[in-house]
Amino acid sequence: MRECTTVDPKWLVEFAPAFFKFSDPTKLSRFKKNQRLEPLYNKYEEPNSWRISRTRKRRN
């Protein structure tokens, strides 16, 4: 395939309503509320070295 095109997300709702729907932007699902940021494993760093609060404590 050589041709590419951009897809407007609104088209997905219009042409594939069985798979896509508009959501309420003010509400998050229970699953998304419970998600936490988990950094990738790095054996050369401390487990909590990526945290901002940890960095602030080191400066003082």
C-alpha distance matrix in Angstrom:
0.0 3.8 5.8 8.0 11.4 14.5 16.3 20.1 21.9 24.3 21.7 21.4 25.1 25.1 22.4 22.9 26.6 26.9 24.9 25.5 28.8 30.5 32.8 36.0 35.3 38.9 38.8 37.3 37.0 39.5 36.7 35.5 39.1 39.9 37.0 38.2 36.6 36.6 35.8 34.3 36.9 38.3 41.2 42.5 43.0 45.4 43.9 44.9 44.3 41.3 43.5 44.7 48.1 48.5 47.7 50.3 53.0 52.5 53.1 56.5
3.8 0.0 3.8 6.6 10.2 13.6 16.1 19.7 22.0 24.4 22.1 22.3 26.0 25.9 23.6 24.5 28.1 28.9 26.7 26.9 29.9 31.2 33.5 36.5 35.5 39.2 39.4 38.0 38.1 40.7 38.1 36.5 40.0 41.0 38.0 39.0 37.3 37.3 36.3 35.0 37.8 38.8 41.8 42.8 43.3 45.8 44.5 45.2 44.4 41.3 43.5 44.4 48.0 48.4 47.4 49.8 52.7 52.1 52.5 55.9
5.8 3.8 0.0 3.8 6.9 10.5 13.0 16.5 19.1 21.2 18.8 19.4 23.1 22.8 20.7 21.9 25.5 26.7 24.6 24.5 27.3 28.4 30.9 33.8 32.9 36.6 37.1 36.0 36.3 39.1 36.7 35.1 38.5 39.8 37.0 38.2 36.6 37.1 36.3 35.3 38.4 39.6 42.8 43.7 43.9 46.2 44.8 45.2 44.5 41.2 43.1 43.8 47.4 48.1 47.1 49.3 52.3 52.0 52.2 55.5
8.0 6.6 3.8 0.0 3.8 7.0 9.7 13.2 15.7 18.1 16.1 16.6 20.3 20.4 18.6 19.7 23.1 24.4 22.2 21.7 24.3 25.1 27.5 30.3 29.3 33.0 33.5 32.4 32.8 35.7 33.4 31.6 35.0 36.4 33.6 34.8 33.3 34.0 33.3 32.6 35.8 37.1 40.5 41.4 41.3 43.5 41.9 42.2 41.5 38.2 39.9 40.5 44.0 44.9 43.9 46.1 49.0 48.9 49.1 52.3
11.4 10.2 6.9 3.8 0.0 3.8 6.5 9.7 12.6 14.7 12.9 13.9 17.5 17.4 16.1 17.6 20.7 22.5 20.4 19.4 21.7 22.2 24.8 27.5 26.5 30.2 31.0 30.3 30.9 34.0 32.0 30.1 33.4 35.0 32.5 34.0 32.6 33.7 33.4 33.0 36.4 37.9 41.4 42.3 41.9 43.8 42.1 42.0 41.5 38.0 39.4 39.8 43.2 44.4 43.5 45.4 48.5 48.6 48.7 51.7
14.5 13.6 10.5 7.0 3.8 0.0 3.8 6.6 9.4 11.8 10.7 11.9 15.2 15.6 15.0 16.3 19.0 21.0 18.7 17.2 19.0 19.2 21.5 24.1 22.9 26.6 27.5 26.9 27.8 31.0 29.2 27.0 30.2 32.1 29.7 31.1 29.9 31.3 31.1 31.2 34.7 36.3 39.9 40.8 40.1 41.8 39.9 39.6 39.2 35.6 36.7 37.0 40.3 41.7 40.8 42.6 45.7 46.0 46.0 49.0
16.3 16.1 13.0 9.7 6.5 3.8 0.0 3.8 6.1 8.5 7.2 8.1 11.4 12.0 11.6 12.8 15.3 17.5 15.3 13.6 15.4 15.7 18.3 21.1 20.3 24.1 24.8 24.3 25.0 28.3 26.8 24.8 28.0 30.1 27.9 29.8 29.0 30.6 30.9 31.2 34.8 36.7 40.3 41.4 40.5 41.9 39.8 39.4 39.3 35.7 36.5 36.9 40.0 41.6 41.0 42.7 45.7 46.3 46.5 49.3
20.1 19.7 16.5 13.2 9.7 6.6 3.8 0.0 3.8 5.4 5.5 7.4 9.8 10.4 11.2 12.7 14.4 17.1 15.2 12.7 13.6 13.2 15.9 18.3 17.5 21.3 22.4 22.4 23.5 27.0 25.9 23.8 26.7 29.1 27.3 29.3 28.8 30.7 31.3 32.0 35.7 37.7 41.4 42.4 41.2 42.4 40.1 39.4 39.4 35.7 36.2 36.3 39.2 41.1 40.6 41.9 45.0 45.9 45.9 48.5
21.9 22.0 19.1 15.7 12.6 9.4 6.1 3.8 0.0 3.8 5.3 5.4 7.2 9.2 10.3 10.8 11.8 14.4 12.2 9.3 10.1 9.8 12.3 14.9 14.5 18.3 19.0 18.9 19.7 23.3 22.2 20.3 23.3 25.7 24.1 26.4 26.2 28.3 29.2 30.1 33.8 36.1 39.7 41.0 39.6 40.5 38.0 37.3 37.6 33.9 34.2 34.5 37.2 39.1 39.0 40.3 43.3 44.3 44.6 47.0
24.3 24.4 21.2 18.1 14.7 11.8 8.5 5.4 3.8 0.0 3.8 5.4 5.5 6.6 8.9 10.1 10.5 13.8 12.5 9.4 9.2 8.5 11.7 14.2 14.4 18.1 19.1 19.6 20.6 24.3 23.8 22.0 24.7 27.4 26.3 28.8 28.9 31.2 32.4 33.5 37.2 39.5 43.2 44.4 42.9 43.7 41.1 40.2 40.6 36.9 36.9 37.1 39.7 41.8 41.7 42.8 45.8 47.0 47.2 49.5
21.7 22.1 18.8 16.1 12.9 10.7 7.2 5.5 5.3 3.8 0.0 3.8 5.4 5.0 6.0 8.1 9.6 12.8 11.8 9.6 10.5 11.1 14.6 17.4 17.9 21.6 22.3 22.6 23.0 26.6 25.8 24.4 27.4 29.8 28.5 31.0 31.1 33.1 34.1 34.8 38.5 40.8 44.4 45.8 44.6 45.5 42.9 42.4 42.8 39.1 39.4 39.8 42.4 44.4 44.3 45.6 48.5 49.6 49.9 52.3
21.4 22.3 19.4 16.6 13.9 11.9 8.1 7.4 5.4 5.4 3.8 0.0 3.8 5.4 5.3 5.4 7.2 9.7 8.2 6.3 8.2 9.8 13.0 16.3 17.1 20.7 20.7 20.6 20.5 23.9 22.9 21.8 25.0 27.1 25.9 28.6 28.8 30.6 31.9 32.5 36.0 38.6 42.1 43.7 42.5 43.4 40.6 40.3 40.9 37.4 37.7 38.4 40.9 42.7 42.9 44.4 47.1 48.2 48.8 51.2
25.1 26.0 23.1 20.3 17.5 15.2 11.4 9.8 7.2 5.5 5.4 3.8 0.0 3.8 5.8 5.5 5.0 8.4 7.8 5.1 5.4 7.0 10.6 13.9 15.3 18.8 18.7 19.1 19.0 22.6 22.1 21.2 24.1 26.5 25.7 28.7 29.4 31.4 33.1 34.0 37.5 40.2 43.8 45.4 44.0 44.5 41.6 41.1 41.9 38.4 38.4 38.9 41.3 43.3 43.7 44.9 47.6 49.0 49.5 51.7
25.1 25.9 22.8 20.4 17.4 15.6 12.0 10.4 9.2 6.6 5.0 5.4 3.8 0.0 3.8 5.9 6.1 9.7 10.2 8.5 8.7 10.0 13.8 16.8 18.3 21.7 22.0 22.6 22.6 26.2 25.8 25.0 27.8 30.2 29.5 32.4 33.1 35.1 36.6 37.4 41.0 43.6 47.1 48.8 47.4 48.1 45.2 44.7 45.5 41.9 41.9 42.4 44.8 46.8 47.1 48.3 51.1 52.4 52.8 55.1
22.4 23.6 20.7 18.6 16.1 15.0 11.6 11.2 10.3 8.9 6.0 5.3 5.8 3.8 0.0 3.8 6.2 8.9 9.4 8.9 10.5 12.7 16.3 19.6 21.0 24.5 24.4 24.6 24.2 27.5 26.7 26.1 29.3 31.3 30.4 33.3 33.8 35.5 36.8 37.3 40.7 43.4 46.8 48.6 47.5 48.3 45.5 45.3 46.1 42.5 42.9 43.6 46.1 47.9 48.2 49.7 52.3 53.5 54.1 56.5
22.9 24.5 21.9 19.7 17.6 16.3 12.8 12.7 10.8 10.1 8.1 5.4 5.5 5.9 3.8 0.0 3.8 5.4 5.7 6.2 8.6 11.7 14.8 18.4 20.0 23.4 22.7 22.5 21.6 24.7 23.7 23.5 26.8 28.6 27.7 30.7 31.5 33.0 34.5 34.9 38.3 41.1 44.5 46.4 45.4 46.1 43.1 43.0 44.0 40.6 41.0 42.0 44.4 46.0 46.5 48.1 50.6 51.8 52.7 55.0
26.6 28.1 25.5 23.1 20.7 19.0 15.3 14.4 11.8 10.5 9.6 7.2 5.0 6.1 6.2 3.8 0.0 3.8 5.4 5.1 6.1 9.4 12.4 15.9 18.1 21.2 20.4 20.4 19.5 22.7 22.2 22.2 25.1 27.1 26.7 30.0 31.1 32.9 34.8 35.5 38.8 41.9 45.2 47.2 45.9 46.3 43.2 42.9 44.1 40.7 40.7 41.6 43.8 45.7 46.4 47.7 50.2 51.6 52.5 54.6
26.9 28.9 26.7 24.4 22.5 21.0 17.5 17.1 14.4 13.8 12.8 9.7 8.4 9.7 8.9 5.4 3.8 0.0 3.8 6.1 7.9 11.7 13.9 17.5 19.8 22.6 21.2 20.8 19.2 21.9 21.1 21.7 24.8 26.3 26.0 29.4 30.7 32.1 34.2 34.7 37.8 41.0 44.2 46.4 45.3 45.6 42.4 42.3 43.8 40.6 40.6 41.9 44.0 45.6 46.6 48.1 50.3 51.7 52.9 55.0
24.9 26.7 24.6 22.2 20.4 18.7 15.3 15.2 12.2 12.5 11.8 8.2 7.8 10.2 9.4 5.7 5.4 3.8 0.0 3.8 7.1 10.7 12.6 16.3 18.1 21.1 19.6 18.7 17.2 19.9 18.7 19.0 22.3 23.7 23.0 26.2 27.3 28.7 30.6 31.1 34.2 37.3 40.5 42.7 41.6 42.0 38.9 38.9 40.2 37.0 37.2 38.5 40.7 42.3 43.1 44.8 47.0 48.3 49.5 51.7
25.5 26.9 24.5 21.7 19.4 17.2 13.6 12.7 9.3 9.4 9.6 6.3 5.1 8.5 8.9 6.2 5.1 6.1 3.8 0.0 3.8 7.1 9.3 13.1 14.6 17.8 16.8 16.3 15.5 18.7 17.8 17.5 20.6 22.6 21.9 25.0 26.0 27.8 29.7 30.6 33.9 36.9 40.3 42.2 40.8 41.2 38.1 37.8 39.0 35.6 35.6 36.6 38.8 40.6 41.3 42.7 45.1 46.5 47.5 49.6
28.8 29.9 27.3 24.3 21.7 19.0 15.4 13.6 10.1 9.2 10.5 8.2 5.4 8.7 10.5 8.6 6.1 7.9 7.1 3.8 0.0 3.8 6.3 9.9 12.0 15.1 14.3 14.5 14.1 17.6 17.5 17.0 19.7 22.1 21.9 25.1 26.4 28.6 30.7 32.0 35.4 38.4 41.8 43.6 41.9 42.0 38.9 38.2 39.5 36.1 35.7 36.4 38.4 40.5 41.3 42.4 44.8 46.5 47.3 49.2
30.5 31.2 28.4 25.1 22.2 19.2 15.7 13.2 9.8 8.5 11.1 9.8 7.0 10.0 12.7 11.7 9.4 11.7 10.7 7.1 3.8 0.0 3.8 6.9 8.8 12.0 11.9 12.9 13.4 17.1 17.5 16.4 18.6 21.5 21.4 24.5 25.7 28.3 30.4 32.0 35.5 38.3 41.8 43.4 41.4 41.5 38.4 37.4 38.5 35.0 34.4 34.7 36.7 39.0 39.7 40.5 43.1 44.9 45.4 47.2
32.8 33.5 30.9 27.5 24.8 21.5 18.3 15.9 12.3 11.7 14.6 13.0 10.6 13.8 16.3 14.8 12.4 13.9 12.6 9.3 6.3 3.8 0.0 3.8 6.0 8.8 8.2 9.2 10.0 13.8 14.6 13.4 15.2 18.3 18.5 21.6 23.1 25.9 28.3 30.2 33.6 36.5 39.9 41.5 39.3 39.1 35.9 34.7 36.1 32.7 31.7 32.1 33.8 36.2 37.1 37.8 40.2 42.2 42.8 44.4
36.0 36.5 33.8 30.3 27.5 24.1 21.1 18.3 14.9 14.2 17.4 16.3 13.9 16.8 19.6 18.4 15.9 17.5 16.3 13.1 9.9 6.9 3.8 0.0 3.8 5.5 5.7 8.2 10.0 13.5 15.1 13.6 14.5 18.0 18.7 21.5 23.2 26.3 28.8 31.1 34.5 37.2 40.6 42.0 39.6 39.1 36.0 34.4 35.8 32.4 31.1 31.1 32.5 35.3 36.2 36.5 38.9 41.1 41.6 43.0
35.3 35.5 32.9 29.3 26.5 22.9 20.3 17.5 14.5 14.4 17.9 17.1 15.3 18.3 21.0 20.0 18.1 19.8 18.1 14.6 12.0 8.8 6.0 3.8 0.0 3.8 5.6 7.6 10.5 13.9 15.1 12.7 13.5 17.1 17.3 19.7 21.0 24.3 26.5 28.9 32.4 34.9 38.4 39.5 37.0 36.6 33.7 31.9 33.0 29.5 28.2 28.0 29.5 32.4 33.0 33.3 35.9 38.0 38.3 39.8
38.9 39.2 36.6 33.0 30.2 26.6 24.1 21.3 18.3 18.1 21.6 20.7 18.8 21.7 24.5 23.4 21.2 22.6 21.1 17.8 15.1 12.0 8.8 5.5 3.8 0.0 3.8 6.9 10.2 13.1 15.0 12.8 12.4 16.2 17.1 19.3 20.9 24.5 26.9 29.7 33.0 35.5 38.8 39.8 37.1 36.3 33.4 31.3 32.6 29.3 27.5 27.2 28.3 31.3 32.2 32.1 34.5 37.0 37.3 38.4
38.8 39.4 37.1 33.5 31.0 27.5 24.8 22.4 19.0 19.1 22.3 20.7 18.7 22.0 24.4 22.7 20.4 21.2 19.6 16.8 14.3 11.9 8.2 5.7 5.6 3.8 0.0 3.8 6.6 9.4 11.6 10.0 9.7 13.3 14.6 17.3 19.5 22.8 25.5 28.2 31.4 34.2 37.4 38.7 36.0 35.1 31.9 30.2 31.8 28.7 26.9 27.1 28.0 30.8 32.1 32.3 34.4 36.8 37.5 38.6
37.3 38.0 36.0 32.4 30.3 26.9 24.3 22.4 18.9 19.6 22.6 20.6 19.1 22.6 24.6 22.5 20.4 20.8 18.7 16.3 14.5 12.9 9.2 8.2 7.6 6.9 3.8 0.0 3.8 6.5 8.1 6.2 6.4 9.9 11.0 13.9 16.1 19.3 22.2 24.8 27.8 30.7 33.9 35.4 32.9 32.0 28.7 27.1 28.9 25.9 24.3 24.9 25.9 28.4 29.9 30.4 32.4 34.7 35.7 36.9
37.0 38.1 36.3 32.8 30.9 27.8 25.0 23.5 19.7 20.6 23.0 20.5 19.0 22.6 24.2 21.6 19.5 19.2 17.2 15.5 14.1 13.4 10.0 10.0 10.5 10.2 6.6 3.8 0.0 3.8 5.3 5.3 6.3 8.8 10.2 13.7 16.4 19.1 22.2 24.5 27.4 30.6 33.6 35.5 33.1 32.1 28.6 27.6 29.7 26.8 25.5 26.5 27.5 29.7 31.4 32.2 33.9 36.1 37.4 38.7
39.5 40.7 39.1 35.7 34.0 31.0 28.3 27.0 23.3 24.3 26.6 23.9 22.6 26.2 27.5 24.7 22.7 21.9 19.9 18.7 17.6 17.1 13.8 13.5 13.9 13.1 9.4 6.5 3.8 0.0 3.8 5.6 5.1 6.3 8.9 12.3 15.6 17.9 21.4 23.8 26.3 29.6 32.3 34.3 31.9 30.6 27.0 26.0 28.5 26.0 24.5 25.8 26.4 28.4 30.5 31.3 32.6 35.0 36.6 37.7
36.7 38.1 36.7 33.4 32.0 29.2 26.8 25.9 22.2 23.8 25.8 22.9 22.1 25.8 26.7 23.7 22.2 21.1 18.7 17.8 17.5 17.5 14.6 15.1 15.1 15.0 11.6 8.1 5.3 3.8 0.0 3.8 5.5 5.3 6.5 10.2 13.2 15.2 18.6 20.6 23.1 26.6 29.3 31.5 29.3 28.3 24.7 24.1 26.5 23.9 22.9 24.7 25.6 27.2 29.2 30.5 31.8 33.8 35.6 37.0
35.5 36.5 35.1 31.6 30.1 27.0 24.8 23.8 20.3 22.0 24.4 21.8 21.2 25.0 26.1 23.5 22.2 21.7 19.0 17.5 17.0 16.4 13.4 13.6 12.7 12.8 10.0 6.2 5.3 5.6 3.8 0.0 3.8 5.4 5.2 8.7 11.1 13.8 16.9 19.2 22.1 25.3 28.3 30.1 27.8 27.0 23.5 22.5 24.6 21.7 20.6 22.0 23.2 25.1 26.8 27.9 29.6 31.6 33.1 34.6
39.1 40.0 38.5 35.0 33.4 30.2 28.0 26.7 23.3 24.7 27.4 25.0 24.1 27.8 29.3 26.8 25.1 24.8 22.3 20.6 19.7 18.6 15.2 14.5 13.5 12.4 9.7 6.4 6.3 5.1 5.5 3.8 0.0 3.8 5.7 8.3 11.4 14.3 17.6 20.4 23.1 26.0 28.9 30.6 27.9 26.6 23.1 21.7 24.0 21.3 19.6 20.8 21.4 23.6 25.5 26.3 27.8 30.1 31.6 32.7
39.9 41.0 39.8 36.4 35.0 32.1 30.1 29.1 25.7 27.4 29.8 27.1 26.5 30.2 31.3 28.6 27.1 26.3 23.7 22.6 22.1 21.5 18.3 18.0 17.1 16.2 13.3 9.9 8.8 6.3 5.3 5.4 3.8 0.0 3.8 6.4 10.0 12.3 15.9 18.5 20.7 23.9 26.5 28.4 25.9 24.4 20.7 19.7 22.4 20.1 18.6 20.4 20.8 22.5 24.8 25.9 26.9 29.1 31.0 32.2
37.0 38.0 37.0 33.6 32.5 29.7 27.9 27.3 24.1 26.3 28.5 25.9 25.7 29.5 30.4 27.7 26.7 26.0 23.0 21.9 21.9 21.4 18.5 18.7 17.3 17.1 14.6 11.0 10.2 8.9 6.5 5.2 5.7 3.8 0.0 3.8 6.9 9.1 12.6 15.1 17.6 20.8 23.6 25.5 23.1 22.0 18.5 17.7 20.0 17.5 16.5 18.5 19.6 20.9 22.9 24.4 25.7 27.5 29.4 31.0
38.2 39.0 38.2 34.8 34.0 31.1 29.8 29.3 26.4 28.8 31.0 28.6 28.7 32.4 33.3 30.7 30.0 29.4 26.2 25.0 25.1 24.5 21.6 21.5 19.7 19.3 17.3 13.9 13.7 12.3 10.2 8.7 8.3 6.4 3.8 0.0 3.8 6.2 9.7 12.7 15.0 17.9 20.6 22.3 19.7 18.4 14.9 13.9 16.3 13.9 12.8 15.1 16.1 17.2 19.3 20.9 22.1 23.8 25.8 27.4
36.6 37.3 36.6 33.3 32.6 29.9 29.0 28.8 26.2 28.9 31.1 28.8 29.4 33.1 33.8 31.5 31.1 30.7 27.3 26.0 26.4 25.7 23.1 23.2 21.0 20.9 19.5 16.1 16.4 15.6 13.2 11.1 11.4 10.0 6.9 3.8 0.0 3.8 6.4 9.7 12.4 14.9 18.0 19.4 16.8 16.0 12.8 11.9 13.6 10.8 10.4 12.8 14.5 15.3 16.9 18.9 20.4 21.6 23.5 25.6
36.6 37.3 37.1 34.0 33.7 31.3 30.6 30.7 28.3 31.2 33.1 30.6 31.4 35.1 35.5 33.0 32.9 32.1 28.7 27.8 28.6 28.3 25.9 26.3 24.3 24.5 22.8 19.3 19.1 17.9 15.2 13.8 14.3 12.3 9.1 6.2 3.8 0.0 3.8 6.6 8.9 11.8 14.7 16.5 14.2 13.6 10.3 10.4 12.3 10.1 10.8 13.9 15.6 15.5 17.1 19.7 20.8 21.5 23.8 26.0
35.8 36.3 36.3 33.3 33.4 31.1 30.9 31.3 29.2 32.4 34.1 31.9 33.1 36.6 36.8 34.5 34.8 34.2 30.6 29.7 30.7 30.4 28.3 28.8 26.5 26.9 25.5 22.2 22.2 21.4 18.6 16.9 17.6 15.9 12.6 9.7 6.4 3.8 0.0 3.8 6.4 8.6 12.0 13.3 11.3 11.5 8.9 9.4 10.2 7.9 9.9 13.0 15.3 14.6 15.5 18.6 19.8 19.9 22.1 24.8
34.3 35.0 35.3 32.6 33.0 31.2 31.2 32.0 30.1 33.5 34.8 32.5 34.0 37.4 37.3 34.9 35.5 34.7 31.1 30.6 32.0 32.0 30.2 31.1 28.9 29.7 28.2 24.8 24.5 23.8 20.6 19.2 20.4 18.5 15.1 12.7 9.7 6.6 3.8 0.0 3.8 6.4 9.8 11.8 10.8 11.9 9.8 11.4 11.9 10.3 13.0 16.1 18.5 17.3 18.0 21.4 22.4 22.0 24.3 27.1
36.9 37.8 38.4 35.8 36.4 34.7 34.8 35.7 33.8 37.2 38.5 36.0 37.5 41.0 40.7 38.3 38.8 37.8 34.2 33.9 35.4 35.5 33.6 34.5 32.4 33.0 31.4 27.8 27.4 26.3 23.1 22.1 23.1 20.7 17.6 15.0 12.4 8.9 6.4 3.8 0.0 3.8 6.4 9.1 8.7 9.7 8.0 10.7 11.4 11.0 13.8 17.3 19.1 17.3 18.2 21.8 22.2 21.5 24.2 26.9
38.3 38.8 39.6 37.1 37.9 36.3 36.7 37.7 36.1 39.5 40.8 38.6 40.2 43.6 43.4 41.1 41.9 41.0 37.3 36.9 38.4 38.3 36.5 37.2 34.9 35.5 34.2 30.7 30.6 29.6 26.6 25.3 26.0 23.9 20.8 17.9 14.9 11.8 8.6 6.4 3.8 0.0 3.8 5.5 5.7 8.0 7.9 10.7 10.2 10.5 13.9 17.0 19.0 16.6 17.0 20.8 21.1 19.8 22.4 25.3
41.2 41.8 42.8 40.5 41.4 39.9 40.3 41.4 39.7 43.2 44.4 42.1 43.8 47.1 46.8 44.5 45.2 44.2 40.5 40.3 41.8 41.8 39.9 40.6 38.4 38.8 37.4 33.9 33.6 32.3 29.3 28.3 28.9 26.5 23.6 20.6 18.0 14.7 12.0 9.8 6.4 3.8 0.0 3.8 5.7 7.7 8.5 11.8 11.5 12.9 16.0 19.2 20.7 17.8 18.4 22.1 21.9 20.3 23.2 25.9
42.5 42.8 43.7 41.4 42.3 40.8 41.4 42.4 41.0 44.4 45.8 43.7 45.4 48.8 48.6 46.4 47.2 46.4 42.7 42.2 43.6 43.4 41.5 42.0 39.5 39.8 38.7 35.4 35.5 34.3 31.5 30.1 30.6 28.4 25.5 22.3 19.4 16.5 13.3 11.8 9.1 5.5 3.8 0.0 3.8 7.0 9.3 11.8 10.4 12.1 15.4 18.1 19.7 16.6 16.5 20.3 20.1 17.9 20.6 23.5
43.0 43.3 43.9 41.3 41.9 40.1 40.5 41.2 39.6 42.9 44.6 42.5 44.0 47.4 47.5 45.4 45.9 45.3 41.6 40.8 41.9 41.4 39.3 39.6 37.0 37.1 36.0 32.9 33.1 31.9 29.3 27.8 27.9 25.9 23.1 19.7 16.8 14.2 11.3 10.8 8.7 5.7 5.7 3.8 0.0 3.8 6.3 8.2 6.6 8.7 11.7 14.5 15.9 12.8 13.0 16.7 16.5 14.7 17.5 20.3
45.4 45.8 46.2 43.5 43.8 41.8 41.9 42.4 40.5 43.7 45.5 43.4 44.5 48.1 48.3 46.1 46.3 45.6 42.0 41.2 42.0 41.5 39.1 39.1 36.6 36.3 35.1 32.0 32.1 30.6 28.3 27.0 26.6 24.4 22.0 18.4 16.0 13.6 11.5 11.9 9.7 8.0 7.7 7.0 3.8 0.0 3.8 5.6 5.2 8.3 10.3 13.3 13.9 10.7 11.8 15.3 14.5 13.2 16.5 18.8
43.9 44.5 44.8 41.9 42.1 39.9 39.8 40.1 38.0 41.1 42.9 40.6 41.6 45.2 45.5 43.1 43.2 42.4 38.9 38.1 38.9 38.4 35.9 36.0 33.7 33.4 31.9 28.7 28.6 27.0 24.7 23.5 23.1 20.7 18.5 14.9 12.8 10.3 8.9 9.8 8.0 7.9 8.5 9.3 6.3 3.8 0.0 3.8 5.8 7.6 9.1 12.7 13.3 10.7 12.7 15.9 15.4 15.0 18.3 20.4
44.9 45.2 45.2 42.2 42.0 39.6 39.4 39.4 37.3 40.2 42.4 40.3 41.1 44.7 45.3 43.0 42.9 42.3 38.9 37.8 38.2 37.4 34.7 34.4 31.9 31.3 30.2 27.1 27.6 26.0 24.1 22.5 21.7 19.7 17.7 13.9 11.9 10.4 9.4 11.4 10.7 10.7 11.8 11.8 8.2 5.6 3.8 0.0 3.8 5.5 5.7 9.2 9.5 7.1 9.4 12.4 12.1 12.3 15.4 17.3
44.3 44.4 44.5 41.5 41.5 39.2 39.3 39.4 37.6 40.6 42.8 40.9 41.9 45.5 46.1 44.0 44.1 43.8 40.2 39.0 39.5 38.5 36.1 35.8 33.0 32.6 31.8 28.9 29.7 28.5 26.5 24.6 24.0 22.4 20.0 16.3 13.6 12.3 10.2 11.9 11.4 10.2 11.5 10.4 6.6 5.2 5.8 3.8 0.0 3.8 5.6 8.2 9.3 6.5 7.2 10.8 11.0 10.2 13.0 15.5
41.3 41.3 41.2 38.2 38.0 35.6 35.7 35.7 33.9 36.9 39.1 37.4 38.4 41.9 42.5 40.6 40.7 40.6 37.0 35.6 36.1 35.0 32.7 32.4 29.5 29.3 28.7 25.9 26.8 26.0 23.9 21.7 21.3 20.1 17.5 13.9 10.8 10.1 7.9 10.3 11.0 10.5 12.9 12.1 8.7 8.3 7.6 5.5 3.8 0.0 3.8 6.5 8.9 7.5 7.7 11.1 12.4 12.2 14.2 17.0
43.5 43.5 43.1 39.9 39.4 36.7 36.5 36.2 34.2 36.9 39.4 37.7 38.4 41.9 42.9 41.0 40.7 40.6 37.2 35.6 35.7 34.4 31.7 31.1 28.2 27.5 26.9 24.3 25.5 24.5 22.9 20.6 19.6 18.6 16.5 12.8 10.4 10.8 9.9 13.0 13.8 13.9 16.0 15.4 11.7 10.3 9.1 5.7 5.6 3.8 0.0 3.8 5.5 5.2 6.5 9.0 10.3 11.2 13.2 15.3
44.7 44.4 43.8 40.5 39.8 37.0 36.9 36.3 34.5 37.1 39.8 38.4 38.9 42.4 43.6 42.0 41.6 41.9 38.5 36.6 36.4 34.7 32.1 31.1 28.0 27.2 27.1 24.9 26.5 25.8 24.7 22.0 20.8 20.4 18.5 15.1 12.8 13.9 13.0 16.1 17.3 17.0 19.2 18.1 14.5 13.3 12.7 9.2 8.2 6.5 3.8 0.0 3.8 5.3 5.1 6.4 8.8 10.1 11.1 13.2
48.1 48.0 47.4 44.0 43.2 40.3 40.0 39.2 37.2 39.7 42.4 40.9 41.3 44.8 46.1 44.4 43.8 44.0 40.7 38.8 38.4 36.7 33.8 32.5 29.5 28.3 28.0 25.9 27.5 26.4 25.6 23.2 21.4 20.8 19.6 16.1 14.5 15.6 15.3 18.5 19.1 19.0 20.7 19.7 15.9 13.9 13.3 9.5 9.3 8.9 5.5 3.8 0.0 3.8 5.4 5.2 6.5 9.0 10.4 11.4
48.5 48.4 48.1 44.9 44.4 41.7 41.6 41.1 39.1 41.8 44.4 42.7 43.3 46.8 47.9 46.0 45.7 45.6 42.3 40.6 40.5 39.0 36.2 35.3 32.4 31.3 30.8 28.4 29.7 28.4 27.2 25.1 23.6 22.5 20.9 17.2 15.3 15.5 14.6 17.3 17.3 16.6 17.8 16.6 12.8 10.7 10.7 7.1 6.5 7.5 5.2 5.3 3.8 0.0 3.8 5.5 5.3 6.7 9.2 10.7
47.7 47.4 47.1 43.9 43.5 40.8 41.0 40.6 39.0 41.7 44.3 42.9 43.7 47.1 48.2 46.5 46.4 46.6 43.1 41.3 41.3 39.7 37.1 36.2 33.0 32.2 32.1 29.9 31.4 30.5 29.2 26.8 25.5 24.8 22.9 19.3 16.9 17.1 15.5 18.0 18.2 17.0 18.4 16.5 13.0 11.8 12.7 9.4 7.2 7.7 6.5 5.1 5.4 3.8 0.0 3.8 5.5 5.3 6.7 9.3
50.3 49.8 49.3 46.1 45.4 42.6 42.7 41.9 40.3 42.8 45.6 44.4 44.9 48.3 49.7 48.1 47.7 48.1 44.8 42.7 42.4 40.5 37.8 36.5 33.3 32.1 32.3 30.4 32.2 31.3 30.5 27.9 26.3 25.9 24.4 20.9 18.9 19.7 18.6 21.4 21.8 20.8 22.1 20.3 16.7 15.3 15.9 12.4 10.8 11.1 9.0 6.4 5.2 5.5 3.8 0.0 3.8 5.4 5.4 6.9
53.0 52.7 52.3 49.0 48.5 45.7 45.7 45.0 43.3 45.8 48.5 47.1 47.6 51.1 52.3 50.6 50.2 50.3 47.0 45.1 44.8 43.1 40.2 38.9 35.9 34.5 34.4 32.4 33.9 32.6 31.8 29.6 27.8 26.9 25.7 22.1 20.4 20.8 19.8 22.4 22.2 21.1 21.9 20.1 16.5 14.5 15.4 12.1 11.0 12.4 10.3 8.8 6.5 5.3 5.5 3.8 0.0 3.8 5.5 5.6
52.5 52.1 52.0 48.9 48.6 46.0 46.3 45.9 44.3 47.0 49.6 48.2 49.0 52.4 53.5 51.8 51.6 51.7 48.3 46.5 46.5 44.9 42.2 41.1 38.0 37.0 36.8 34.7 36.1 35.0 33.8 31.6 30.1 29.1 27.5 23.8 21.6 21.5 19.9 22.0 21.5 19.8 20.3 17.9 14.7 13.2 15.0 12.3 10.2 12.2 11.2 10.1 9.0 6.7 5.3 5.4 3.8 0.0 3.8 5.6
53.1 52.5 52.2 49.1 48.7 46.0 46.5 45.9 44.6 47.2 49.9 48.8 49.5 52.8 54.1 52.7 52.5 52.9 49.5 47.5 47.3 45.4 42.8 41.6 38.3 37.3 37.5 35.7 37.4 36.6 35.6 33.1 31.6 31.0 29.4 25.8 23.5 23.8 22.1 24.3 24.2 22.4 23.2 20.6 17.5 16.5 18.3 15.4 13.0 14.2 13.2 11.1 10.4 9.2 6.7 5.4 5.5 3.8 0.0 3.8
56.5 55.9 55.5 52.3 51.7 49.0 49.3 48.5 47.0 49.5 52.3 51.2 51.7 55.1 56.5 55.0 54.6 55.0 51.7 49.6 49.2 47.2 44.4 43.0 39.8 38.4 38.6 36.9 38.7 37.7 37.0 34.6 32.7 32.2 31.0 27.4 25.6 26.0 24.8 27.1 26.9 25.3 25.9 23.5 20.3 18.8 20.4 17.3 15.5 17.0 15.3 13.2 11.4 10.7 9.3 6.9 5.6 5.6 3.8 0.0
